[in-house]
Amino acid sequence: GDFFGDVEEVNLVNNKIESWRIKLNSQVSSLFNGARGVIIPHNFVKSIGEVFIINPLVMPKEQEIPEFQE
């Protein structure tokens, strides 16, 4: 897997985890049009430990990734 970012915050609703706020690393940020972070719904998280395993459906498709121009 690839490093996605750091967990900044967990969002709770009625004492249950609803979503996770992730601060993106600079490489992944470019996939999300320069966004500094994203909110991942908890139902997309497959495993939690020292690392998160996130359902690949939340990542942009290859066709959606803009080409890098120098």
N, C-alpha and C positions, 0 to 999 in steps of 0.2 A: 504494500500500500504506500501511499504518499502522505506526507505531512500536510494537513488541511489547515490547522490553526489551533488556537488555545481557547479553552472554555473560559468565558468571562462571567457567565451568569446562568443560573437555572431559573426558569419561569414556572411558578407554581400556581395552580388554580384548585381551590378546595383541598389543599394539602396534598395534591398529586402533581407530578411533573407533567407539564404541558409541552414545554419546548426548552431548547438550549440555545443560548446566544454564544456564537463562536466568533472570535477575532481571527480573521483570515491572515495567513502568511502572504507575503508580497506576490509570490508566484501564482497562488490560487486566486488572489484578489483580481488578477487580470482576467480570469475566466468569468468573473462576475462584474465586468465593466468598471473595475476599480473600486468596488465596494470595500469598506473596511471590515465588514462583518456580515454574518447571516444569522438567521434564526432557523434552526432545524427542529421540526416537530418531533416530539419524543417517539412517535410511532415509526419514524424512519431510522431510529437508532437500534441496531441489532445487538450490540454488546457494549458494556461499559466496564472499564478497568483503568489501567494507566493510559489506555488508548480507547477511542471510540471506534466502532465499526458502523459505518453509515451505509444505508441502502443506496446503491448506485443510481437509483432513480432521481435522487435530489441533485445529482451533478449534471451540468449542461452536456448536451450531446456534442460529439465532435463537430458536426455541421454548424452548431450554434457558436462555436469558439471563434472569435474574430482572429484573423491572421495578424501576426506581429509585424509591423513595418518599421524599419530602421531609418 
